[in-house]
Amino acid sequence: MNLVTLLPFIVLIGAMFLMTRSAKKKQQAAAQMRNEMSPGTGVRTIGGMYATVKEIGEDTVTLEVAPGVHAIYAKNSIGAVLDDEEYNRIVHGATDDLTIDTPVVPDDASSLTEADAPKTDLSKDADADETPKLDLGKSDEPKGDESKGDEPKDGKSDGEAGAK
C-alpha cells in the first residue's frame, strides 16, 4: 500500500490517542483532588453548592450544607476542594486582608451633603399659586362625531377590528 493512503488513518489514530491521554490526565487530577478531602474542608459540588465535609466514605461524602443540615453526596459530585481562605471568602464574605483601600460607600445620602450648606424648605406654601393638573385618565364623554350622536360611517367604533 501507498504511504499517502495510510496517512489519514495514522493522523486519526494519533488524534484519538492524544484526546484519550488528556482525558485520563483530567480524571487522575480530579481523583487526586477528591482524595485530598478531609473532614472540615470546604468544597464546591458540580451543581455549584458550597459545603463543608463532615465524613468521607468509600464512594460517598457527607456534607454539611447549612448548620446542622447534612447531606450525602457521591464523591464524583465534588467539583472542587477549596482552601480555607477561599471557602471563607466565598461563603462567609470574610477577608483576612485588611489592607484593601476600597472606599466605603455610605448607606444614605445624608453623609454626602455638607453640614454648613444652607437647608432649603421644599414643602409647598399654602398661599402659592397652584396650576391645574392635567388629567390623563379616560373621559366618559365620547369624542368626535360620536358626541353628536352620529355613528361612524363604516358602522364600527374605535377599537373594533376591521377584519372582514
C-alpha positions in Angstrom: 0.0 0.0 0.0 0.9 3.6 -0.5 2.0 5.7 2.4 -0.2 8.6 1.3 -3.3 6.4 1.6 -2.4 5.4 5.1 -1.5 8.9 6.3 -5.1 10.0 7.2 -5.6 6.8 9.3 -2.4 7.4 11.1 -3.3 11.0 11.9 -6.8 9.9 13.1 -5.3 7.3 15.4 -2.8 9.8 16.8 -5.5 12.4 17.5 -7.6 9.8 19.3 -4.6 8.8 21.4 -3.9 12.4 22.4 -7.5 13.0 23.3 -7.8 9.9 25.5 -4.5 10.7 27.1 -5.6 14.3 28.1 -8.9 12.9 29.4 -7.1 10.4 31.6 -4.9 13.1 33.0 -8.0 15.2 33.9 -9.6 12.2 35.5 -6.5 11.4 37.6 -6.2 15.1 38.7 -9.9 15.1 39.8 -9.4 11.8 41.7 -6.3 13.2 43.4 -8.2 16.3 44.3 -11.1 14.2 45.8 -8.5 12.2 47.8 -7.2 15.4 49.3 -10.5 16.0 51.1 -10.6 15.7 54.8 -13.3 16.4 57.4 -13.6 20.2 57.8 -12.6 21.0 54.3 -14.7 23.4 52.2 -15.9 22.0 48.8 -18.0 23.1 45.8 -20.2 20.5 44.2 -20.6 20.2 40.5 -24.0 21.8 41.0 -22.4 24.9 42.5 -23.3 24.3 46.1 -20.7 25.2 48.8 -20.5 22.9 51.8 -18.2 21.6 54.5 -17.0 17.9 54.5 -18.1 16.0 57.6 -17.5 12.4 56.8 -15.8 10.6 54.0 -16.9 7.1 52.9 -15.7 4.8 50.2 -17.9 6.2 47.5 -19.8 8.9 49.3 -19.2 12.1 51.2 -21.3 13.6 54.0 -21.5 17.4 53.6 -22.8 20.0 56.0 -24.7 22.3 53.6 -26.0 24.5 56.5 -25.5 24.4 60.3 -27.0 21.1 61.4 -28.1 20.1 57.9 -26.2 17.1 56.5 -26.5 15.6 53.0 -24.8 12.6 51.5 -23.2 13.0 48.0 -21.3 10.8 45.7 -17.5 11.5 45.7 -17.8 12.2 41.9 -20.2 15.1 42.6 -17.4 17.1 44.2 -16.3 19.7 41.7 -13.5 21.4 43.7 -11.8 21.2 47.0 -11.3 24.8 48.3 -8.6 26.0 50.7 -9.9 27.6 54.0 -9.3 31.2 52.9 -11.1 30.9 49.6 -14.0 29.0 51.2 -14.5 31.6 53.9 -14.2 34.4 51.4 -17.0 32.9 49.2 -19.3 31.5 51.8 -19.0 34.0 54.7 -17.7 37.0 52.8 -14.8 37.2 55.3 -11.5 38.6 54.2 -8.3 38.5 56.2 -6.7 41.2 54.1 -7.5 44.5 55.8 -5.1 46.5 53.7 -7.5 46.9 50.8 -8.0 50.6 50.1 -11.5 50.4 48.7 -13.7 53.5 49.5 -16.5 53.0 51.9 -19.9 53.8 50.4 -22.4 55.3 52.8 -25.8 53.8 53.3 -27.6 57.1 52.8 -27.0 60.4 51.1 -27.0 62.5 54.3 -23.3 62.0 54.9 -22.6 63.2 51.3 -24.0 66.7 52.0 -22.0 69.4 53.7 -23.1 70.3 57.2 -22.6 74.1 56.5 -24.8 74.1 53.4 -28.0 76.2 53.7 -31.0 74.0 54.0 -33.9 74.6 51.7 -37.5 74.0 52.5 -39.1 72.0 49.8 -42.6 71.9 51.3 -45.4 73.8 49.4 -46.7 77.1 50.7 -50.4 77.2 51.2 -50.6 80.6 49.6 -48.7 79.5 46.5 -50.4 79.8 43.1 -51.3 76.2 42.1 -51.7 75.4 38.4 -54.4 73.0 37.4 -53.2 69.5 37.0 -53.6 67.7 33.7 -56.0 64.7 33.9 -54.6 61.8 31.9 -57.4 59.4 32.7 -60.0 58.3 30.3 -63.0 60.5 29.9 -66.6 59.1 29.9 -67.5 61.6 27.2 -67.3 60.3 23.6 -65.2 62.3 21.2 -65.6 63.5 17.6 -68.8 62.7 15.6 -70.0 60.3 18.2 -70.5 63.2 20.7 -73.2 64.5 18.3 -75.0 61.1 18.3 -73.7 60.2 14.9 -72.5 56.7 14.2 -69.2 56.2 12.4 -69.6 55.9 8.6 -68.4 52.3 8.4 -70.5 51.2 11.4 -67.5 50.5 13.6 -66.5 52.2 16.7 -62.9 52.8 17.9 -61.1 49.7 19.0 -63.0 47.2 17.0 -61.2 45.0 14.5 -61.8 45.9 10.8 -61.3 42.3 9.5 -63.9 41.1 7.0 
